[in-house]
Amino acid sequence: MPDERGYFGRYGGRFVPETLMEALLDLEKDYARISTSEDFQQKLKQELLQFAGRPTPLYFAKRLSEKLQIGPVYLKREDLCHTGAHKINNCLGQAVFASYLGKRRIVAETGAGQHGVATAAVCARFGFDCVVYMGAKDVERQQLNVRRMKLFGAEVRAVHNGSQTLKDAINEALRDWISNVDTTHYLIGSVVGPHPYPMMVRNFQKVIGEEVLGQLNGARERASAAIACVGGGSNAIGLFYPLLDTDIPLIGVEAGGTAELSGRHSATLKYGKPGILHGAYTYLLQKQQGQVEDTESVAPGLDYAAVGPEHSYLKDSGRVNYVTVSDQEAIQAFHDLSELEGILPALESCHAVAYLHRMKPQTGAIVVNLSGRGDKDLGIIS
């Protein structure tokens, strides 16, 4: 999956203005041609090794495991990637791809700022012009990452429309791309949007799960569960996709917010219903008349009303179990991991760590995708 029309089961597709359809069809053809070439694969491999710092460790969290008494907990340390999160994997893949297309201007959206920082960094690396759209609410919450983007030479455009969060930033990035498609590549940050973006981002992120499989084999460990937080869903699908054909239980953790009431959470797969947002048919938090619901999460990267279409398919198929964790539980997990392991986790990743407290003892290793580091969140925590 996806099929030739970009569907994961009944989810996905291209629901876009006519002016954008030709650009997406060209993007799909170019991706199929370029991404399979040996030259592209070798260049991307070198960038991941030398610029991103892959492979990342699978770290045994000994003290956390002892406290929880549920089996050995291993953290996939995506927080150790250059720029501090898994986002660099996809950004490098798309930047190398854009260089083959001959496009020198990049637009992107960002919520927590990690995708924006990674985009700005790779644009500096490749000499691209860079514009990052960010909701005004997130600009205020993530000032450190805004400064980092600007230091890398990016222009950060605050979006004051709607909820002033990730949803609105994606809207503006799409509008920019439509207006400048001949010179600009839209470097989308998650497994959302119209086909082929969910497939492209997944394929650039699957290195996470591929490394985990090799590292588990090397440590002679058998996994009893793999856990990741889910907003749009790129870090989770990066971990899950290579594990789908195994018998390892997969758990995706959504943002339960301050209360699981309308407008107080971002739990799309638990409370949403199928609809169309940002060019794809997927689970969506929407009102009775179809308007997009407001969302809330202490983690800006999870504050999104929809989810990647492949996650919608995996929910319906039952292959992945999607659950929720509250803001308060995530904050407690931040303190736990900081004090027990000396690791500052991103508040997004804390949702996955927090779910460990609900698990029963396991016979094998529990793998948690630590998708980013938490320096950016110290203002929220304090």
ZIGIFEN-V811559 format. One record per helix or strand of 2 or more residues. SS is the DSSP state (a for helix, b for strand). FROM is the first residue (numbers start at 1). TO is the last residue. If there is no record, write none. Layout:
# ZIGIFEN-V811559
SS,FROM,TO + SS,FROM,TO
This chain:
# ZIGIFEN-V811559
b,7,8 + b,11,12 + a,18,35 + a,38,52 + b,58,60 + a,62,68 + b,73,77 + a,78,80 + a,87,101 + b,105,110 + a,114,126 + b,129,135 + a,136,141 + a,143,151 + b,155,159 + a,166,179 + b,184,186 + a,197,205 + a,207,219 + b,223,229 + a,234,243 + b,250,257 + a,268,271 + b,273,277 + b,280,284 + a,300,302 + a,309,317 + b,320,326 + a,327,341 + a,347,358 + b,365,370 + b,372,373 + a,375,381
